[in-house]
Amino acid sequence: MNAQQTLAFRELLAAWNRREDARSQSNFRALASARADLEDARTKLHLTLDR
Protein backbone atom coordinates (compact mmCIF):
# COMPACT_ATOMS: atom_id res chain seq x y z
CA MET A 1 0.00 0.00 0.00
CA ASN A 2 1.17 3.48 -0.72
CA ALA A 3 0.70 6.46 1.61
CA GLN A 4 -2.55 7.57 -0.05
CA GLN A 5 -4.05 4.10 0.25
CA THR A 6 -2.94 3.81 3.87
CA LEU A 7 -4.57 7.11 4.73
CA ALA A 8 -7.78 6.12 2.96
CA PHE A 9 -7.81 2.81 4.83
CA ARG A 10 -7.31 4.55 8.18
CA GLU A 11 -10.20 6.89 7.39
CA LEU A 12 -12.35 3.89 6.49
CA LEU A 13 -11.48 2.16 9.74
CA ALA A 14 -12.21 5.30 11.78
CA ALA A 15 -15.59 5.71 10.07
CA TRP A 16 -16.38 2.05 10.69
CA ASN A 17 -15.56 2.44 14.39
CA ARG A 18 -17.70 5.58 14.67
CA ARG A 19 -20.59 3.73 13.08
CA GLU A 20 -20.21 0.75 15.40
CA ASP A 21 -20.00 3.01 18.46
CA ALA A 22 -23.13 4.89 17.44
CA ARG A 23 -24.93 1.64 16.70
CA SER A 24 -24.01 0.08 20.03
CA GLN A 25 -25.21 3.21 21.86
CA SER A 26 -28.43 3.43 19.81
CA ASN A 27 -27.50 7.00 18.90
CA PHE A 28 -29.45 7.29 15.66
CA ARG A 29 -28.34 10.80 14.76
CA ALA A 30 -24.67 9.85 15.11
CA LEU A 31 -25.36 6.59 13.28
CA ALA A 32 -26.77 8.41 10.26
CA SER A 33 -23.76 10.71 10.12
CA ALA A 34 -21.31 7.85 10.60
CA ARG A 35 -22.95 5.80 7.85
CA ALA A 36 -22.55 8.68 5.42
CA ASP A 37 -18.89 9.07 6.47
CA LEU A 38 -18.38 5.35 5.99
CA GLU A 39 -19.75 5.46 2.45
CA ASP A 40 -17.47 8.41 1.63
CA ALA A 41 -14.47 6.59 3.08
CA ARG A 42 -15.30 3.45 1.08
CA THR A 43 -15.44 5.49 -2.10
CA LYS A 44 -12.11 7.18 -1.37
CA LEU A 45 -10.42 3.86 -0.67
CA HIS A 46 -11.90 2.34 -3.82
CA LEU A 47 -10.58 5.25 -5.88
CA THR A 48 -7.06 4.90 -4.47
CA LEU A 49 -7.03 1.17 -5.25
CA ASP A 50 -8.03 1.75 -8.88
CA ARG A 51 -4.92 3.77 -9.65
mmCIF file of the C-alpha atoms, coordinates in Angstrom:
data_MODEL
# 
_entry.id   MODEL 
# 
loop_
_atom_site.group_PDB 
_atom_site.id 
_atom_site.type_symbol 
_atom_site.label_atom_id 
_atom_site.label_alt_id 
_atom_site.label_comp_id 
_atom_site.label_asym_id 
_atom_site.label_entity_id 
_atom_site.label_seq_id 
_atom_site.pdbx_PDB_ins_code 
_atom_site.Cartn_x 
_atom_site.Cartn_y 
_atom_site.Cartn_z 
_atom_site.occupancy 
_atom_site.B_iso_or_equiv 
_atom_site.pdbx_formal_charge 
_atom_site.auth_seq_id 
_atom_site.auth_comp_id 
_atom_site.auth_asym_id 
_atom_site.auth_atom_id 
_atom_site.pdbx_PDB_model_num 
ATOM 1  C CA . MET A 1 1  ? 0.000   0.000  0.000  1.00 0.00 ? 1  MET A CA 1 
ATOM 2  C CA . ASN A 1 2  ? 1.169   3.476  -0.721 1.00 0.00 ? 2  ASN A CA 1 
ATOM 3  C CA . ALA A 1 3  ? 0.695   6.456  1.610  1.00 0.00 ? 3  ALA A CA 1 
ATOM 4  C CA . GLN A 1 4  ? -2.546  7.571  -0.051 1.00 0.00 ? 4  GLN A CA 1 
ATOM 5  C CA . GLN A 1 5  ? -4.052  4.099  0.251  1.00 0.00 ? 5  GLN A CA 1 
ATOM 6  C CA . THR A 1 6  ? -2.938  3.807  3.873  1.00 0.00 ? 6  THR A CA 1 
ATOM 7  C CA . LEU A 1 7  ? -4.569  7.110  4.730  1.00 0.00 ? 7  LEU A CA 1 
ATOM 8  C CA . ALA A 1 8  ? -7.781  6.122  2.959  1.00 0.00 ? 8  ALA A CA 1 
ATOM 9  C CA . PHE A 1 9  ? -7.813  2.807  4.827  1.00 0.00 ? 9  PHE A CA 1 
ATOM 10 C CA . ARG A 1 10 ? -7.308  4.548  8.185  1.00 0.00 ? 10 ARG A CA 1 
ATOM 11 C CA . GLU A 1 11 ? -10.202 6.894  7.391  1.00 0.00 ? 11 GLU A CA 1 
ATOM 12 C CA . LEU A 1 12 ? -12.354 3.891  6.488  1.00 0.00 ? 12 LEU A CA 1 
ATOM 13 C CA . LEU A 1 13 ? -11.477 2.158  9.743  1.00 0.00 ? 13 LEU A CA 1 
ATOM 14 C CA . ALA A 1 14 ? -12.209 5.296  11.783 1.00 0.00 ? 14 ALA A CA 1 
ATOM 15 C CA . ALA A 1 15 ? -15.587 5.711  10.070 1.00 0.00 ? 15 ALA A CA 1 
ATOM 16 C CA . TRP A 1 16 ? -16.385 2.049  10.689 1.00 0.00 ? 16 TRP A CA 1 
ATOM 17 C CA . ASN A 1 17 ? -15.555 2.435  14.389 1.00 0.00 ? 17 ASN A CA 1 
ATOM 18 C CA . ARG A 1 18 ? -17.699 5.578  14.675 1.00 0.00 ? 18 ARG A CA 1 
ATOM 19 C CA . ARG A 1 19 ? -20.586 3.726  13.081 1.00 0.00 ? 19 ARG A CA 1 
ATOM 20 C CA . GLU A 1 20 ? -20.209 0.750  15.400 1.00 0.00 ? 20 GLU A CA 1 
ATOM 21 C CA . ASP A 1 21 ? -19.996 3.009  18.460 1.00 0.00 ? 21 ASP A CA 1 
ATOM 22 C CA . ALA A 1 22 ? -23.126 4.888  17.440 1.00 0.00 ? 22 ALA A CA 1 
ATOM 23 C CA . ARG A 1 23 ? -24.926 1.641  16.699 1.00 0.00 ? 23 ARG A CA 1 
ATOM 24 C CA . SER A 1 24 ? -24.011 0.075  20.034 1.00 0.00 ? 24 SER A CA 1 
ATOM 25 C CA . GLN A 1 25 ? -25.209 3.208  21.856 1.00 0.00 ? 25 GLN A CA 1 
ATOM 26 C CA . SER A 1 26 ? -28.426 3.429  19.809 1.00 0.00 ? 26 SER A CA 1 
ATOM 27 C CA . ASN A 1 27 ? -27.501 7.004  18.902 1.00 0.00 ? 27 ASN A CA 1 
ATOM 28 C CA . PHE A 1 28 ? -29.454 7.287  15.662 1.00 0.00 ? 28 PHE A CA 1 
ATOM 29 C CA . ARG A 1 29 ? -28.337 10.798 14.764 1.00 0.00 ? 29 ARG A CA 1 
ATOM 30 C CA . ALA A 1 30 ? -24.670 9.848  15.107 1.00 0.00 ? 30 ALA A CA 1 
ATOM 31 C CA . LEU A 1 31 ? -25.364 6.594  13.280 1.00 0.00 ? 31 LEU A CA 1 
ATOM 32 C CA . ALA A 1 32 ? -26.772 8.407  10.261 1.00 0.00 ? 32 ALA A CA 1 
ATOM 33 C CA . SER A 1 33 ? -23.764 10.708 10.122 1.00 0.00 ? 33 SER A CA 1 
ATOM 34 C CA . ALA A 1 34 ? -21.313 7.853  10.597 1.00 0.00 ? 34 ALA A CA 1 
ATOM 35 C CA . ARG A 1 35 ? -22.954 5.801  7.850  1.00 0.00 ? 35 ARG A CA 1 
ATOM 36 C CA . ALA A 1 36 ? -22.545 8.679  5.422  1.00 0.00 ? 36 ALA A CA 1 
ATOM 37 C CA . ASP A 1 37 ? -18.895 9.071  6.470  1.00 0.00 ? 37 ASP A CA 1 
ATOM 38 C CA . LEU A 1 38 ? -18.378 5.351  5.987  1.00 0.00 ? 38 LEU A CA 1 
ATOM 39 C CA . GLU A 1 39 ? -19.751 5.463  2.450  1.00 0.00 ? 39 GLU A CA 1 
ATOM 40 C CA . ASP A 1 40 ? -17.469 8.408  1.631  1.00 0.00 ? 40 ASP A CA 1 
ATOM 41 C CA . ALA A 1 41 ? -14.472 6.587  3.084  1.00 0.00 ? 41 ALA A CA 1 
ATOM 42 C CA . ARG A 1 42 ? -15.295 3.451  1.080  1.00 0.00 ? 42 ARG A CA 1 
ATOM 43 C CA . THR A 1 43 ? -15.444 5.486  -2.101 1.00 0.00 ? 43 THR A CA 1 
ATOM 44 C CA . LYS A 1 44 ? -12.111 7.182  -1.369 1.00 0.00 ? 44 LYS A CA 1 
ATOM 45 C CA . LEU A 1 45 ? -10.415 3.861  -0.671 1.00 0.00 ? 45 LEU A CA 1 
ATOM 46 C CA . HIS A 1 46 ? -11.896 2.341  -3.821 1.00 0.00 ? 46 HIS A CA 1 
ATOM 47 C CA . LEU A 1 47 ? -10.582 5.248  -5.879 1.00 0.00 ? 47 LEU A CA 1 
ATOM 48 C CA . THR A 1 48 ? -7.062  4.900  -4.473 1.00 0.00 ? 48 THR A CA 1 
ATOM 49 C CA . LEU A 1 49 ? -7.029  1.174  -5.249 1.00 0.00 ? 49 LEU A CA 1 
ATOM 50 C CA . ASP A 1 50 ? -8.034  1.749  -8.882 1.00 0.00 ? 50 ASP A CA 1 
ATOM 51 C CA . ARG A 1 51 ? -4.917  3.768  -9.646 1.00 0.00 ? 51 ARG A CA 1 
# 
